[in-house]
Amino acid sequence: MTDDCPFCAIVSGDAPASVVYETDDTIAFADIAPVTEGHTLVIPTAHSSGLAGLDPGTGGQLFRVGQEIAAALRASDVPTEGINLFLADGEIAGQEGLHVHLHVIPRTGDDGVTLGFERSEPGRDRLDTIADAVAAEL
Protein backbone atom coordinates (compact mmCIF):
# COMPACT_ATOMS: atom_id res chain seq x y z
CA MET A 1 0.00 0.00 0.00
CA THR A 2 1.09 3.52 -0.74
CA ASP A 3 -0.29 6.45 1.27
CA ASP A 4 -0.75 8.78 -1.71
CA CYS A 5 -2.25 6.22 -4.12
CA PRO A 6 -6.01 6.61 -4.69
CA PHE A 7 -6.28 2.96 -5.77
CA CYS A 8 -4.59 1.81 -2.55
CA ALA A 9 -7.11 3.95 -0.66
CA ILE A 10 -9.92 2.03 -2.38
CA VAL A 11 -8.29 -1.31 -1.51
CA SER A 12 -7.94 -0.30 2.16
CA GLY A 13 -11.52 0.99 2.33
CA ASP A 14 -10.39 4.58 2.93
CA ALA A 15 -11.95 5.77 -0.35
CA PRO A 16 -15.33 4.89 -1.80
CA ALA A 17 -15.76 2.64 -4.82
CA SER A 18 -18.62 0.93 -6.61
CA VAL A 19 -17.17 -2.58 -6.34
CA VAL A 20 -18.32 -5.29 -8.73
CA TYR A 21 -15.80 -8.03 -7.85
CA GLU A 22 -13.23 -8.64 -5.13
CA THR A 23 -10.73 -11.33 -4.15
CA ASP A 24 -7.63 -11.26 -1.95
CA ASP A 25 -5.51 -10.37 -5.01
CA THR A 26 -7.79 -8.17 -7.14
CA ILE A 27 -10.65 -5.73 -6.94
CA ALA A 28 -12.85 -4.46 -9.77
CA PHE A 29 -14.94 -1.32 -9.55
CA ALA A 30 -16.74 1.23 -11.71
CA ASP A 31 -14.45 3.92 -13.18
CA ILE A 32 -15.39 7.36 -11.78
CA ALA A 33 -14.74 8.94 -15.19
CA PRO A 34 -16.08 6.25 -17.54
CA VAL A 35 -15.42 6.24 -21.27
CA THR A 36 -18.73 4.39 -21.67
CA GLU A 37 -21.42 3.20 -19.27
CA GLY A 38 -20.16 0.12 -17.43
CA HIS A 39 -16.44 1.04 -17.76
CA THR A 40 -14.76 -0.99 -15.01
CA LEU A 41 -11.24 -1.00 -13.60
CA VAL A 42 -9.53 -4.15 -12.35
CA ILE A 43 -6.57 -3.59 -10.04
CA PRO A 44 -4.25 -5.73 -7.93
CA THR A 45 -4.78 -5.26 -4.20
CA ALA A 46 -0.99 -5.03 -3.72
CA HIS A 47 0.46 -1.77 -4.98
CA SER A 48 2.54 -1.94 -8.14
CA SER A 49 3.13 1.17 -10.20
CA GLY A 50 3.94 -0.78 -13.36
CA LEU A 51 3.96 -4.19 -14.96
CA ALA A 52 7.65 -4.80 -14.18
CA GLY A 53 6.90 -4.88 -10.45
CA LEU A 54 3.72 -6.93 -10.73
CA ASP A 55 3.75 -10.58 -9.71
CA PRO A 56 3.12 -12.58 -12.94
CA GLY A 57 0.39 -14.63 -11.26
CA THR A 58 -1.38 -11.44 -10.23
CA GLY A 59 -1.02 -10.11 -13.77
CA GLY A 60 -2.72 -13.22 -15.07
CA GLN A 61 -5.43 -12.84 -12.45
CA LEU A 62 -6.11 -9.25 -13.64
CA PHE A 63 -6.87 -10.52 -17.13
CA ARG A 64 -8.92 -13.47 -15.86
CA VAL A 65 -11.04 -11.05 -13.85
CA GLY A 66 -11.20 -8.75 -16.89
CA GLN A 67 -12.63 -11.66 -18.91
CA GLU A 68 -15.21 -12.35 -16.20
CA ILE A 69 -16.21 -8.68 -16.05
CA ALA A 70 -16.51 -8.62 -19.86
CA ALA A 71 -18.81 -11.64 -19.79
CA ALA A 72 -20.88 -10.09 -16.99
CA LEU A 73 -21.21 -6.84 -18.94
CA ARG A 74 -22.42 -8.75 -22.00
CA ALA A 75 -24.97 -10.64 -19.88
CA SER A 76 -26.16 -7.51 -18.06
CA ASP A 77 -28.49 -4.71 -19.11
CA VAL A 78 -25.46 -2.49 -19.83
CA PRO A 79 -25.33 -1.84 -23.60
CA THR A 80 -22.42 -4.02 -24.76
CA GLU A 81 -21.75 -5.10 -28.34
CA GLY A 82 -18.00 -5.44 -27.84
CA ILE A 83 -15.31 -4.95 -25.19
CA ASN A 84 -11.98 -3.15 -25.14
CA LEU A 85 -9.39 -4.26 -22.60
CA PHE A 86 -6.79 -1.55 -22.09
CA LEU A 87 -3.77 -1.40 -19.83
CA ALA A 88 -1.28 1.46 -20.04
CA ASP A 89 2.15 0.83 -18.48
CA GLY A 90 3.89 4.12 -17.69
CA GLU A 91 2.93 7.76 -18.05
CA ILE A 92 4.18 8.01 -21.65
CA ALA A 93 1.81 5.14 -22.52
CA GLY A 94 -1.12 7.08 -21.05
CA GLN A 95 -1.18 5.57 -17.55
CA GLU A 96 -3.05 7.84 -15.18
CA GLY A 97 -2.78 6.80 -11.57
CA LEU A 98 0.47 4.97 -10.99
CA HIS A 99 -1.07 1.71 -9.78
CA VAL A 100 -1.49 -1.01 -12.40
CA HIS A 101 -5.07 -1.09 -13.64
CA LEU A 102 -6.89 -2.86 -16.44
CA HIS A 103 -9.74 -1.00 -18.11
CA VAL A 104 -12.72 -3.11 -19.19
CA ILE A 105 -14.69 -0.86 -21.54
CA PRO A 106 -18.03 -1.97 -22.99
CA ARG A 107 -18.55 -0.78 -26.55
CA THR A 108 -21.51 -0.15 -28.83
CA GLY A 109 -21.60 0.83 -32.47
CA ASP A 110 -22.77 4.34 -31.68
CA ASP A 111 -20.69 5.13 -28.55
CA GLY A 112 -18.47 7.66 -30.36
CA VAL A 113 -15.28 6.21 -28.87
CA THR A 114 -12.31 6.12 -31.23
CA LEU A 115 -8.86 4.61 -30.82
CA GLY A 116 -6.22 7.12 -31.91
CA PHE A 117 -3.60 4.90 -33.50
CA GLU A 118 -1.77 5.55 -36.73
CA ARG A 119 -0.53 2.35 -38.29
CA SER A 120 2.76 1.92 -40.12
CA GLU A 121 4.12 -0.69 -42.51
CA PRO A 122 7.75 -1.24 -41.51
CA GLY A 123 8.38 -4.22 -43.79
CA ARG A 124 9.32 -7.80 -42.99
CA ASP A 125 13.05 -7.10 -42.49
CA ARG A 126 12.39 -4.53 -39.77
CA LEU A 127 9.73 -6.75 -38.17
CA ASP A 128 12.21 -9.63 -38.08
CA THR A 129 14.89 -7.40 -36.49
CA ILE A 130 12.49 -6.24 -33.80
CA ALA A 131 11.23 -9.79 -33.17
CA ASP A 132 14.82 -11.03 -32.80
CA ALA A 133 15.68 -8.23 -30.34
CA VAL A 134 12.67 -8.99 -28.15
CA ALA A 135 13.13 -12.77 -28.36
CA ALA A 136 16.75 -12.38 -27.23
CA GLU A 137 15.53 -10.85 -23.97
CA LEU A 138 13.05 -13.62 -23.16
Contact map, one row per residue, 1 for C-alpha under 8 A:
111010010000000000000000000000000000000000000110000000000000000000000000000000000000000000000000000000000000000000000000000000000000000000
111110010000000000000000000000000000000000000010000000000000000000000000000000000000000000000000000000000000000000000000000000000000000000
111110011000000000000000000000000000000000000000000000000000000000000000000000000000000000000000000000000000000000000000000000000000000000
011111000000000000000000000000000000000000000000000000000000000000000000000000000000000000000000000000000000000000000000000000000000000000
111111111000000000000000000000000000000000000000000000000000000000000000000000000000000000000000111000000000000000000000000000000000000000
000111111100001000000000000000000000000000000000000000000000000000000000000000000000000000000000100000000000000000000000000000000000000000
000011111110000000000000000000000000000000100000000000000000000000000000000000000000000000000000101000000000000000000000000000000000000000
111011111111000000000000000000000000000000001110000000000000000000000000000000000000000000000000000000000000000000000000000000000000000000
001011111111111000000000000000000000000000000000000000000000000000000000000000000000000000000000000000000000000000000000000000000000000000
000001111111111110000000000000000000000000000000000000000000000000000000000000000000000000000000000000000000000000000000000000000000000000
000000111111110000000000001000000000000000001000000000000000000000000000000000000000000000000000000000000000000000000000000000000000000000
000000011111111000000000000000000000000000000000000000000000000000000000000000000000000000000000000000000000000000000000000000000000000000
000000001111111100000000000000000000000000000000000000000000000000000000000000000000000000000000000000000000000000000000000000000000000000
000000001111111100000000000000000000000000000000000000000000000000000000000000000000000000000000000000000000000000000000000000000000000000
000001001101111110000000000000000000000000000000000000000000000000000000000000000000000000000000000000000000000000000000000000000000000000
000000000100111111000000000000000000000000000000000000000000000000000000000000000000000000000000000000000000000000000000000000000000000000
000000000100001111100000000011000000000000000000000000000000000000000000000000000000000000000000000000000000000000000000000000000000000000
000000000000000111110000000011000000000000000000000000000000000000000000000000000000000000000000000000000000000000000000000000000000000000
000000000000000011111100001111000000000000000000000000000000000000000000000000000000000000000000000000000000000000000000000000000000000000
000000000000000001111100001111000000000000000000000000000000000000000000000000000000000000000000000000000000000000000000000000000000000000
000000000000000000111110001110000000000000000000000000000000000000000000000000000000000000000000000000000000000000000000000000000000000000
000000000000000000111111111100000000000000000000000000000000000000000000000000000000000000000000000000000000000000000000000000000000000000
000000000000000000001111111000000000000000000000000000000000000000000000000000000000000000000000000000000000000000000000000000000000000000
000000000000000000000111110000000000000000001000000000000000000000000000000000000000000000000000000000000000000000000000000000000000000000
000000000000000000000111111000000000000000011100000000000100100000000000000000000000000000000000000000000000000000000000000000000000000000
000000000000000000000111111100000000000001111000000000000100110010000000000000000000000000000000000000000000000000000000000000000000000000
000000000010000000111110111110000000000001111000000000000000000000000000000000000000000000000000000000000000000000000000000000000000000000
000000000000000000111100011111000000000111100000000000000000000010000000000000000000000000000000000000000000000000000000000000000000000000
000000000000000011111000001111100000000111000000000000000000000000000000000000000000000000000000000000000000000000000000000000000000000000
000000000000000011110000000111110100011110000000000000000000000000000000000000000000000000000000000000000000000000000000000000000000000000
000000000000000000000000000011111100001110000000000000000000000000000000000000000000000000000000000000000000000000000000000000000000000000
000000000000000000000000000001111100000000000000000000000000000000000000000000000000000000000000000000000000000000000000000000000000000000
000000000000000000000000000000111110000000000000000000000000000000000000000000000000000000000000000000000000000000000000000000000000000000
000000000000000000000000000001111111111100000000000000000000000000000000000000000000000000000000000000000000000000000000000000000000000000
000000000000000000000000000000001111101000000000000000000000000000000000000000000000000000000000000000001000000010000000000000000000000000
000000000000000000000000000000000111111000000000000000000000000000000000000000000000000000000000000000001110001000000000000000000000000000
000000000000000000000000000000000111111000000000000000000000000000000000000001100000000000000000000000000100000000000000000000000000000000
000000000000000000000000000001000101111100000000000000000000000000000000100001000000000000000000000000001100000000000000000000000000000000
000000000000000000000000000001100111111110000000000000000000000000000000000000000000000000000000000000111100000000000000000000000000000000
000000000000000000000000000111100100011111000000000000000000000000001000000000000000000000000000000000111000000000000000000000000000000000
000000000000000000000000000111100000001111100000000000000000000000000000000000000000000000000000000011110000000000000000000000000000000000
000000000000000000000000011110000000000111110000000000000000010011000000000000000000000000000000000011110000000000000000000000000000000000
000000100000000000000000011100000000000011111000000000000000010000000000000000000000000000000000001111000000000000000000000000000000000000
000000000000000000000000111000000000000001111111000000000110010000000000000000000000000000000000000110000000000000000000000000000000000000
000000010010000000000001111000000000000000111110000000000000000000000000000000000000000000000000000000000000000000000000000000000000000000
100000010000000000000000100000000000000000011111000000000000000000000000000000000000000000000000000000000000000000000000000000000000000000
110000010000000000000000000000000000000000011111100000000000000000000000000000000000000000000000001100000000000000000000000000000000000000
000000000000000000000000000000000000000000010111111011000000000000000000000000000000000000000000011100000000000000000000000000000000000000
000000000000000000000000000000000000000000000011111010000000000000000000000000000000000000000000011100000000000000000000000000000000000000
000000000000000000000000000000000000000000000001111111000000000000000000000000000000000011000000011100000000000000000000000000000000000000
000000000000000000000000000000000000000000000001111111000010000000000000000000000000000010000000000100000000000000000000000000000000000000
000000000000000000000000000000000000000000000000011111000000000000000000000000000000000000000000000000000000000000000000000000000000000000
000000000000000000000000000000000000000000000001111111100000000000000000000000000000000000000000000000000000000000000000000000000000000000
000000000000000000000000000000000000000000000001011111110110000000000000000000000000000000000000000000000000000000000000000000000000000000
000000000000000000000000000000000000000000000000000011111110000000000000000000000000000000000000000000000000000000000000000000000000000000
000000000000000000000000000000000000000000000000000001111111000000000000000000000000000000000000000000000000000000000000000000000000000000
000000000000000000000000000000000000000000000000000000111111100000000000000000000000000000000000000000000000000000000000000000000000000000
000000000000000000000000110000000000000000010000000001111111110000000000000000000000000000000000000000000000000000000000000000000000000000
000000000000000000000000000000000000000000010000001001111111111000000000000000000000000000000000000000000000000000000000000000000000000000
000000000000000000000000000000000000000000000000000000011111111100000000000000000000000000000000000000000000000000000000000000000000000000
000000000000000000000000110000000000000000000000000000001111111110000000000000000000000000000000000000000000000000000000000000000000000000
000000000000000000000000010000000000000001110000000000000111111111000000000000000000000000000000000001000000000000000000000000000000000000
000000000000000000000000000000000000000000000000000000000011111111100000000000000000000000000000000001000000000000000000000000000000000000
000000000000000000000000000000000000000000000000000000000001111111110000000000000000000000000000000000000000000000000000000000000000000000
000000000000000000000000010100000000000001000000000000000000111111111000000000000000000000000000000000000000000000000000000000000000000000
000000000000000000000000000000000000000001000000000000000000011111111100000000000000100000000000000001110000000000000000000000000000000000
000000000000000000000000000000000000000000000000000000000000001111111110000000000000000000000000000000000000000000000000000000000000000000
000000000000000000000000000000000000000000000000000000000000000111111111000000000000000000000000000000000000000000000000000000000000000000
000000000000000000000000000000000000000100000000000000000000000011111111100000000000000000000000000000010000000000000000000000000000000000
000000000000000000000000000000000000000000000000000000000000000001111111110000000010000000000000000000010100000000000000000000000000000000
000000000000000000000000000000000000000000000000000000000000000000111111111000000000000000000000000000000000000000000000000000000000000000
000000000000000000000000000000000000000000000000000000000000000000011111111100000000000000000000000000000000000000000000000000000000000000
000000000000000000000000000000000000010000000000000000000000000000001111111111110000000000000000000000000100000000000000000000000000000000
000000000000000000000000000000000000000000000000000000000000000000000111111111111000000000000000000000000000000000000000000000000000000000
000000000000000000000000000000000000000000000000000000000000000000000011111110000000000000000000000000000000000000000000000000000000000000
000000000000000000000000000000000000000000000000000000000000000000000001111111100000000000000000000000000000000000000000000000000000000000
000000000000000000000000000000000000000000000000000000000000000000000000111111100000000000000000000000000000000000000000000000000000000000
000000000000000000000000000000000000110000000000000000000000000000000000110111110000000000000000000000000000000000000000000000000000000000
000000000000000000000000000000000000100000000000000000000000000000000000110111111000000000000000000000000111000000000000000000000000000000
000000000000000000000000000000000000000000000000000000000000000000000000110001111110000000000000000000000111000000000000000000000000000000
000000000000000000000000000000000000000000000000000000000000000000000000010000111110000000000000000000000111100000000000000000000000000000
000000000000000000000000000000000000000000000000000000000000000000000000000000011111000000000000000000000111000000000000000000000000000000
000000000000000000000000000000000000000000000000000000000000000000000100000000011111100000000000000000011110000000000000000000000000000000
000000000000000000000000000000000000000000000000000000000000000000000000000000000111110000000000000000111110000000000000000000000000000000
000000000000000000000000000000000000000000000000000000000000000001000000000000000011111000000000000001111000000000000000000000000000000000
000000000000000000000000000000000000000000000000000000000000000000000000000000000001111100000000000001111000000000000000000000000000000000
000000000000000000000000000000000000000000000000000000000000000000000000000000000000111110000010000111100000000000000000000000000000000000
000000000000000000000000000000000000000000000000000000000000000000000000000000000000011111101110000011000000000000000000000000000000000000
000000000000000000000000000000000000000000000000011000000000000000000000000000000000001111101110000100000000000000000000000000000000000000
000000000000000000000000000000000000000000000000010000000000000000000000000000000000000111111110010000000000000000000000000000000000000000
000000000000000000000000000000000000000000000000000000000000000000000000000000000000000111111111010000000000000000000000000000000000000000
000000000000000000000000000000000000000000000000000000000000000000000000000000000000000001111110000000000000000000000000000000000000000000
000000000000000000000000000000000000000000000000000000000000000000000000000000000000000111111110000000000000000000000000000000000000000000
000000000000000000000000000000000000000000000000000000000000000000000000000000000000000111111111000000000000000000000000000000000000000000
000000000000000000000000000000000000000000000000000000000000000000000000000000000000001111111111110000000000000000000000000000000000000000
000000000000000000000000000000000000000000000000000000000000000000000000000000000000000000100111110000000000000000000000000000000000000000
000011100000000000000000000000000000000000000000000000000000000000000000000000000000000000000011111100000000000000000000000000000000000000
000010000000000000000000000000000000000000000001110000000000000000000000000000000000000001100011111100000000000000000000000000000000000000
000010100000000000000000000000000000000000100011110000000000000000000000000000000000000000000000111110000000000000000000000000000000000000
000000000000000000000000000000000000000000110011111000000000000000000000000000000000001010000000111111000000000000000000000000000000000000
000000000000000000000000000000000000000011110000000000000000000000000000000000000000001100000000001111100000000000000000000000000000000000
000000000000000000000000000000000000000011100000000000000000011001000000000000000000111100000000000111110000000000000000000000000000000000
000000000000000000000000000000000000001111000000000000000000000001000000000000000001111000000000000011111000000000000000000000000000000000
000000000000000000000000000000000000001111000000000000000000000001001100000000000011110000000000000001111100000000000000000000000000000000
000000000000000000000000000000000011011100000000000000000000000000000000000000000011110000000000000000111110000000000000000000000000000000
000000000000000000000000000000000001111000000000000000000000000000000100100000111111000000000000000000011111000000000000000000000000000000
000000000000000000000000000000000001000000000000000000000000000000000000000000111111000000000000000000001111101000000000000000000000000000
000000000000000000000000000000000000000000000000000000000000000000000000000000111100000000000000000000000111111000000000000000000000000000
000000000000000000000000000000000000000000000000000000000000000000000000000000001000000000000000000000000011111100000000000000000000000000
000000000000000000000000000000000000000000000000000000000000000000000000000000000000000000000000000000000001111100000000000000000000000000
000000000000000000000000000000000001000000000000000000000000000000000000000000000000000000000000000000000011111110000000000000000000000000
000000000000000000000000000000000000000000000000000000000000000000000000000000000000000000000000000000000000111111000000000000000000000000
000000000000000000000000000000000010000000000000000000000000000000000000000000000000000000000000000000000000001111100000000000000000000000
000000000000000000000000000000000000000000000000000000000000000000000000000000000000000000000000000000000000000111110000000000000000000000
000000000000000000000000000000000000000000000000000000000000000000000000000000000000000000000000000000000000000011111000000000000000000000
000000000000000000000000000000000000000000000000000000000000000000000000000000000000000000000000000000000000000001111100000000000000000000
000000000000000000000000000000000000000000000000000000000000000000000000000000000000000000000000000000000000000000111110000000000000000000
000000000000000000000000000000000000000000000000000000000000000000000000000000000000000000000000000000000000000000011111000000000000000000
000000000000000000000000000000000000000000000000000000000000000000000000000000000000000000000000000000000000000000001111100000000000000000
000000000000000000000000000000000000000000000000000000000000000000000000000000000000000000000000000000000000000000000111110000000000000000
000000000000000000000000000000000000000000000000000000000000000000000000000000000000000000000000000000000000000000000011111000000000000000
000000000000000000000000000000000000000000000000000000000000000000000000000000000000000000000000000000000000000000000001111111100000000000
000000000000000000000000000000000000000000000000000000000000000000000000000000000000000000000000000000000000000000000000111111100000000000
000000000000000000000000000000000000000000000000000000000000000000000000000000000000000000000000000000000000000000000000011111110000000000
000000000000000000000000000000000000000000000000000000000000000000000000000000000000000000000000000000000000000000000000011111111000000000
000000000000000000000000000000000000000000000000000000000000000000000000000000000000000000000000000000000000000000000000011111111100000000
000000000000000000000000000000000000000000000000000000000000000000000000000000000000000000000000000000000000000000000000011111111110000000
000000000000000000000000000000000000000000000000000000000000000000000000000000000000000000000000000000000000000000000000000111111111000000
000000000000000000000000000000000000000000000000000000000000000000000000000000000000000000000000000000000000000000000000000011111111100000
000000000000000000000000000000000000000000000000000000000000000000000000000000000000000000000000000000000000000000000000000001111111110000
000000000000000000000000000000000000000000000000000000000000000000000000000000000000000000000000000000000000000000000000000000111111111000
000000000000000000000000000000000000000000000000000000000000000000000000000000000000000000000000000000000000000000000000000000011111111100
000000000000000000000000000000000000000000000000000000000000000000000000000000000000000000000000000000000000000000000000000000001111111110
000000000000000000000000000000000000000000000000000000000000000000000000000000000000000000000000000000000000000000000000000000000111111111
000000000000000000000000000000000000000000000000000000000000000000000000000000000000000000000000000000000000000000000000000000000011111111
000000000000000000000000000000000000000000000000000000000000000000000000000000000000000000000000000000000000000000000000000000000001111111
000000000000000000000000000000000000000000000000000000000000000000000000000000000000000000000000000000000000000000000000000000000000111111
000000000000000000000000000000000000000000000000000000000000000000000000000000000000000000000000000000000000000000000000000000000000011111
